Each structure stands twice: as C-alpha cells, then as structure tokens.
Amino acid sequence: MQSQLDTLRQYTTVVADTGDFETMREHRPTDATTNPSLILKAVQKEAYRPLLDRVLADYPHASPAETIDRLLIAFGKEILAIVPGRVSTEVDARLSFDTQATIARARQIIALYEAQGVARERVLIKIASSWEGIQAARTLQGEGIACNLTLLFSLTQAVACAQAKVQLISPFVGRIYDWHKKSQGSQWNEAANAGVNDPGVQSVRGIYNYYKAHGIATEVMGASFRNIGQIQALAGCDLLTISPELLGQLAASQEPLSRQLDAQEALRNPPPLREDNEAAFRFNLNEDAMATEKLAEGIRVFVADAVKLDALVKAAGSKA
C-alpha cells in the first residue's frame, strides 16, 4: 500500500521544513524551506560544521552580514543539489520594518546565489509579512525576484500579499492553533478543535478559497504544523512545508488520505474581493489580536536566533 506521504504528493507539493540534508534525501521533497532557527540548529551539528568552516576560510574579510548570507547560500546550494525545486532563504528578520533595507539584502542574496551558478528561479526570498516586508516583496517581484512571505496569520496579510503579486505565502497553522489553545485555557476542547475544525486549518482554508475564487496566482503553502491531522486536513493545498518528524509519521502511515482543498469548490461560493490600502491593512491587523501578537512574536524569535547565529559565526571566525 501507498504511504500517506506518497498519497499527499498526488494533491500537494511536499516541502521539507528543515536544514537537515539527510531528511531531504530520505523523504524526497520537491522544495525546501529554511529560517534562522533551522540554520542555527543545523550549523551546531558536527555534520554541517564544514559548511561554516568553508565560508570562513573562503571569505575571511567579509562583513558579519555578508558572512551570514554566504552561510545561508552555502546551505541553500547544498539543498538545491538534493531537491528538484526551490529553496527559501530568509532576509534578516531585523529588517522586517525597513522596506529599502529588505530590498537591498534580498538583491544581495540573489546576486550571491547567481555568482555561485544558481538561477534565481530556484530561490525564494523569505520575508516577514509586515506591511514593510510586503512592499519590499512588491518591488522585488517586479525585478523577477520571487518571494515567500512568512509569518502570515491572517487574511489581511494574505490580501496585501496578493495585491503585491508575491510568488508564495506561508500561513502558519500551528502557531494559530497555539494561540487559540492558550487563549481558551481550561476551556479548550482538543477533539472539537481537531482536523477541519482546527483554527489554523480554517485560516489556511479561508485564504486558499479566497485566492482560488478570485484567480489569484500567489501560491499558498501551509506551514508550522503541530500534528499530522493538520496536514491531512489541508491535503490539496498548493504546497505544505513539513518538519522531519511529521514527514516520518506520514511516510509510516498507510491510512487512506483524501483531498480536502479544491480550487473548483472555492469558485462555488466566492467571498467578496478586498482592495485594502496601508491604512486598512494596519487597522485590520490591529483588530486581529492573534495575528498581531503572533507576527510580533515570530519576528522576535527569528531576531533572537539571528543574533545567536551571529555570535556563533563570530566565535568560529575568531578560532579560524
């Protein structure tokens, strides 16, 4: 019998949410996504330390920012030797509220990839879904630099991304689930909020249906899963980026898996088209406590890990 992972591939592009090369070789995803937390985790393992050592040896006079970007690109190039599709490489989260600095950093990352012989079509520049980040993506998309807008928790952010014509968005299922579970406390009913009733799943379904109903080309990639039930409930989404642990669980299961999201279904009852401007974006995001809190928290976490990665690289450089 076919595994659930292989069945899922019939409906959805499977993406590995990891910096671990062996996981990618084992589960054969089409694409891969990384972030500062994943790269920090990977580079502390002995198996991946040679990548850092090589970057430090080859570019001894690079600035700290350039060294980090070159490390990210070293990981990205190795990943692209394994997966047939694209890799997402993240702009420093400390630039999340600076449009021009985000644009400049993204251009640098693409230039460094191209200098290594990697076509820009195989790279997605990952940017936080702040207003400033989305506007940076608007400019970059116009230059042929494809973007993945991450830390996305609401239709408000998704609408702005669609208006900016970004390539792909990553709505975070698990972190939405986490917020609602914490908010309800002792009143939380796990069984009643599972599968299609999971608040994170419902958020992604709403965004997916909005995009398909209005012919929006931006790809939807569900992310940040806490269990395989959330993944099963989103079978049919354009892409799903999945951690090594959950990839393993899907590969080990032979239970039936059916398609849950369908573009044709979305056309039958289309939601109204929204034309939000900056003021509407900021107001609607502010009205959504969950999205506001999770976006801010997500940026803080990525910034903290970027600072740790800076320190690790600096310490390694002093020993080189």
C-alpha positions as CSV (number, residue, x, y, z in Angstrom):
1,M,0.0,0.0,0.0
2,Q,1.0,3.6,-0.6
3,S,2.0,5.8,2.3
4,Q,0.1,8.9,3.3
5,L,3.2,10.9,2.2
6,D,3.1,9.5,-1.3
7,T,-0.7,10.0,-1.4
8,L,-0.3,13.6,-0.3
9,R,2.1,14.2,-3.2
10,Q,-0.8,13.5,-5.6
11,Y,-2.6,16.6,-4.3
12,T,0.0,18.9,-2.9
13,T,3.7,19.8,-3.5
14,V,5.6,18.5,-0.4
15,V,8.2,20.8,1.0
16,A,10.8,20.0,3.7
17,D,10.8,22.4,6.6
18,T,14.4,21.7,7.7
19,G,18.1,22.4,7.2
20,D,18.9,18.7,7.5
21,F,20.1,17.2,4.2
22,E,19.6,13.6,5.2
23,T,15.9,14.2,5.9
24,M,15.6,15.6,2.4
25,R,17.3,12.7,0.8
26,E,15.1,10.3,2.7
27,H,11.7,11.9,2.1
28,R,12.3,13.4,-1.4
29,P,10.5,16.7,-1.1
30,T,10.1,19.0,-4.1
31,D,11.2,22.2,-2.4
32,A,12.8,23.1,1.0
33,T,12.4,26.0,3.4
34,T,14.8,27.3,5.9
35,N,14.8,30.0,8.6
36,P,17.3,31.4,11.1
37,S,16.2,28.9,13.7
38,L,16.7,25.9,11.5
39,I,20.1,27.1,10.2
40,L,21.2,27.8,13.7
41,K,20.2,24.3,14.8
42,A,21.9,22.7,11.8
43,V,25.2,24.5,12.0
44,Q,25.7,23.4,15.5
45,K,25.8,19.8,14.4
46,E,29.2,18.3,13.5
47,A,27.9,17.1,10.1
48,Y,27.3,20.7,9.0
49,R,30.2,22.5,10.6
50,P,32.4,22.1,7.5
51,L,30.0,24.4,5.6
52,L,30.6,27.2,8.2
53,D,34.4,26.5,8.2
54,R,34.5,26.7,4.4
55,V,32.7,30.0,4.3
56,L,35.0,31.5,6.9
57,A,38.1,30.2,5.0
58,D,36.9,31.4,1.6
59,Y,35.7,34.8,2.7
60,P,37.9,35.9,5.7
61,H,37.4,39.6,5.1
62,A,33.6,39.5,4.7
63,S,31.4,41.7,6.9
64,P,29.3,39.8,9.5
65,A,26.2,40.4,7.4
66,E,27.9,39.1,4.3
67,T,29.3,36.1,6.2
68,I,25.8,35.1,7.4
69,D,24.3,35.5,3.9
70,R,27.1,33.4,2.4
71,L,26.4,30.7,5.0
72,L,22.7,30.7,4.1
73,I,23.7,30.4,0.5
74,A,26.1,27.5,1.2
75,F,23.2,25.7,2.9
76,G,20.8,26.7,0.0
77,K,23.2,25.4,-2.6
78,E,23.6,22.1,-0.9
79,I,19.8,21.8,-0.6
80,L,19.3,22.5,-4.3
81,A,21.7,19.6,-5.1
82,I,19.1,17.4,-3.3
83,V,15.7,18.8,-4.1
84,P,14.5,19.4,-7.7
85,G,12.6,22.6,-7.0
86,R,13.3,25.7,-4.9
87,V,14.8,26.7,-1.7
88,S,13.6,29.6,0.5
89,T,16.3,31.8,2.0
90,E,15.3,34.3,4.6
91,V,16.2,38.0,4.8
92,D,17.5,39.0,8.3
93,A,14.4,39.5,10.5
94,R,15.9,42.6,12.0
95,L,15.0,44.3,8.7
96,S,11.3,43.4,9.0
97,F,10.2,47.0,9.3
98,D,12.6,48.5,6.7
99,T,11.4,48.2,3.2
100,Q,14.5,49.5,1.4
101,A,17.0,47.6,3.6
102,T,15.0,44.4,2.9
103,I,15.1,45.0,-0.8
104,A,18.9,45.6,-0.7
105,R,19.5,42.5,1.3
106,A,17.3,40.4,-1.0
107,R,19.2,41.7,-4.1
108,Q,22.5,40.8,-2.4
109,I,21.3,37.2,-1.6
110,I,20.2,36.7,-5.2
111,A,23.4,38.1,-6.6
112,L,25.4,35.8,-4.3
113,Y,23.4,32.8,-5.5
114,E,23.8,33.7,-9.1
115,A,27.6,34.1,-8.6
116,Q,27.5,30.5,-7.4
117,G,25.8,29.4,-10.5
118,V,22.3,29.1,-9.0
119,A,19.5,30.6,-11.1
120,R,17.2,33.0,-9.4
121,E,14.2,30.9,-10.5
122,R,15.3,28.2,-7.9
123,V,15.3,30.7,-5.0
124,L,12.5,32.2,-3.0
125,I,13.4,35.2,-0.8
126,K,11.7,34.7,2.5
127,I,10.4,37.9,4.2
128,A,8.2,38.5,7.2
129,S,4.6,39.6,6.3
130,S,4.8,43.1,7.9
131,W,3.5,45.9,5.7
132,E,7.1,47.0,5.0
133,G,8.1,43.4,4.1
134,I,5.1,43.0,1.7
135,Q,6.0,46.3,0.0
136,A,9.6,45.1,-0.4
137,A,8.3,42.0,-2.0
138,R,6.2,44.1,-4.4
139,T,9.4,45.7,-5.7
140,L,11.4,42.5,-5.8
141,Q,8.7,40.6,-7.7
142,G,8.8,43.4,-10.2
143,E,12.5,42.7,-10.7
144,G,12.0,39.0,-11.2
145,I,13.0,38.0,-7.6
146,A,10.4,35.6,-6.3
147,C,9.4,36.0,-2.7
148,N,8.0,33.8,0.1
149,L,6.1,35.9,2.7
150,T,6.3,34.1,6.0
151,L,4.9,34.7,9.5
152,L,1.5,35.1,7.9
153,F,-1.5,34.6,10.3
154,S,-4.5,36.4,8.7
155,L,-6.5,37.0,5.5
156,T,-5.5,40.7,5.9
157,Q,-1.8,39.8,5.3
158,A,-2.8,37.4,2.5
159,V,-4.8,40.1,0.7
160,A,-1.8,42.5,0.8
161,C,0.5,39.8,-0.5
162,A,-1.9,39.1,-3.4
163,Q,-2.0,42.8,-4.2
164,A,1.8,42.8,-4.2
165,K,1.7,39.8,-6.6
166,V,4.1,37.8,-4.4
167,Q,5.0,34.3,-5.6
168,L,4.1,32.4,-2.4
169,I,2.8,32.9,1.1
170,S,3.4,30.7,4.2
171,P,0.4,30.8,6.6
172,F,1.3,29.4,9.9
173,V,-1.1,26.7,11.0
174,G,0.5,25.5,14.2
175,R,1.1,29.0,15.7
176,I,-2.5,30.0,15.1
177,Y,-3.5,26.7,16.9
178,D,-1.1,27.5,19.7
179,W,-2.6,31.0,20.3
180,H,-6.2,29.8,20.4
181,K,-5.4,26.9,22.7
182,K,-3.6,29.2,25.1
183,S,-6.3,31.8,24.9
184,Q,-9.0,29.3,25.8
185,G,-7.0,27.7,28.6
186,S,-9.0,25.1,30.5
187,Q,-12.0,25.6,28.2
188,W,-10.0,24.2,25.2
189,N,-11.5,21.0,23.7
190,E,-8.8,19.3,21.7
191,A,-11.2,16.9,19.9
192,A,-13.6,19.7,19.0
193,N,-10.8,21.7,17.5
194,A,-9.1,19.0,15.5
195,G,-8.9,18.4,11.8
196,V,-11.1,20.7,9.7
197,N,-12.2,22.5,12.9
198,D,-8.6,23.4,13.9
199,P,-8.4,27.2,13.9
200,G,-5.1,27.2,12.0
201,V,-6.5,24.8,9.4
202,Q,-9.6,27.1,9.0
203,S,-7.4,30.1,8.5
204,V,-5.5,28.5,5.6
205,R,-8.6,27.1,4.1
206,G,-10.1,30.6,4.1
207,I,-7.0,32.1,2.4
208,Y,-6.8,29.3,-0.1
209,N,-10.5,29.7,-1.1
210,Y,-10.2,33.4,-1.3
211,Y,-7.2,33.1,-3.7
212,K,-8.8,30.4,-5.9
213,A,-12.2,32.2,-6.0
214,H,-10.5,35.3,-7.4
215,G,-7.9,33.8,-9.7
216,I,-5.0,34.9,-7.6
217,A,-1.8,33.3,-8.8
218,T,0.1,33.5,-5.4
219,E,0.8,30.0,-4.2
220,V,-0.4,29.0,-0.7
221,M,2.0,26.9,1.4
222,G,0.7,25.8,4.8
223,A,3.4,25.8,7.4
224,S,4.2,25.3,11.1
225,F,2.3,22.1,11.8
226,R,1.8,20.5,15.3
227,N,0.4,17.2,14.2
228,I,-0.3,15.2,11.0
229,G,-4.1,15.8,11.5
230,Q,-3.5,19.4,10.5
231,I,-1.6,18.3,7.4
232,Q,-4.3,15.7,6.5
233,A,-7.0,18.4,6.7
234,L,-5.1,20.6,4.2
235,A,-4.4,17.9,1.6
236,G,-4.9,19.7,-1.7
237,C,-3.3,23.0,-0.6
238,D,-0.8,24.2,-3.3
239,L,2.2,23.3,-1.0
240,L,2.8,22.2,2.5
241,T,6.1,22.6,4.3
242,I,6.6,19.8,6.8
243,S,9.1,19.1,9.6
244,P,11.2,15.9,9.6
245,E,9.3,14.3,12.4
246,L,5.9,14.8,10.7
247,L,7.3,13.7,7.3
248,G,8.4,10.5,9.1
249,Q,4.9,10.0,10.5
250,L,3.2,10.5,7.1
251,A,5.7,8.1,5.5
252,A,5.0,5.4,8.1
253,S,1.2,5.6,7.8
254,Q,-0.8,3.7,5.2
255,E,-4.2,5.1,6.3
256,P,-6.4,6.5,3.5
257,L,-5.9,10.2,2.7
258,S,-8.4,12.2,0.6
259,R,-8.2,15.6,-0.9
260,Q,-9.6,18.3,1.3
261,L,-9.0,21.6,-0.6
262,D,-10.1,22.1,-4.1
263,A,-9.9,25.2,-6.3
264,Q,-13.2,24.3,-8.1
265,E,-15.0,24.2,-4.7
266,A,-13.8,27.7,-3.9
267,L,-15.5,29.0,-7.1
268,R,-18.9,28.0,-6.0
269,N,-19.3,30.5,-3.2
270,P,-16.7,33.2,-3.7
271,P,-16.0,35.6,-0.8
272,P,-16.0,39.4,-1.7
273,L,-12.8,40.7,-3.3
274,R,-11.0,43.1,-1.0
275,E,-9.0,46.2,-2.1
276,D,-7.1,47.1,1.1
277,N,-4.7,50.0,1.4
278,E,-2.0,50.6,4.0
279,A,-4.4,52.1,6.5
280,A,-6.9,49.2,6.1
281,F,-4.1,46.7,6.5
282,R,-2.8,48.3,9.7
283,F,-6.3,48.7,11.1
284,N,-7.5,45.2,10.3
285,L,-4.3,43.6,11.5
286,N,-4.6,45.6,14.7
287,E,-8.2,44.3,15.2
288,D,-6.9,40.7,15.0
289,A,-5.2,40.1,18.3
290,M,-3.9,36.7,17.3
291,A,-2.3,37.8,14.1
292,T,-0.8,40.9,15.7
293,E,0.7,39.0,18.6
294,K,2.0,36.1,16.5
295,L,3.6,38.3,13.9
296,A,5.4,40.3,16.6
297,E,6.4,37.2,18.5
298,G,7.6,35.4,15.3
299,I,9.8,38.3,14.3
300,R,11.3,38.5,17.9
301,V,12.1,34.8,17.8
302,F,13.8,34.9,14.4
303,V,15.7,38.0,15.5
304,A,16.9,36.2,18.7
305,D,18.1,33.3,16.6
306,A,19.8,35.6,14.1
307,V,21.7,37.2,17.0
308,K,22.7,33.7,18.2
309,L,23.8,32.8,14.7
310,D,25.9,36.0,14.5
311,A,27.6,35.1,17.8
312,L,28.3,31.5,16.7
313,V,29.8,32.7,13.4
314,K,31.9,35.4,15.2
315,A,33.2,32.8,17.7
316,A,34.0,30.4,14.9
317,G,35.8,33.1,13.0
318,S,38.0,34.0,15.9
319,K,39.2,30.4,16.1
320,A,39.8,30.1,12.4
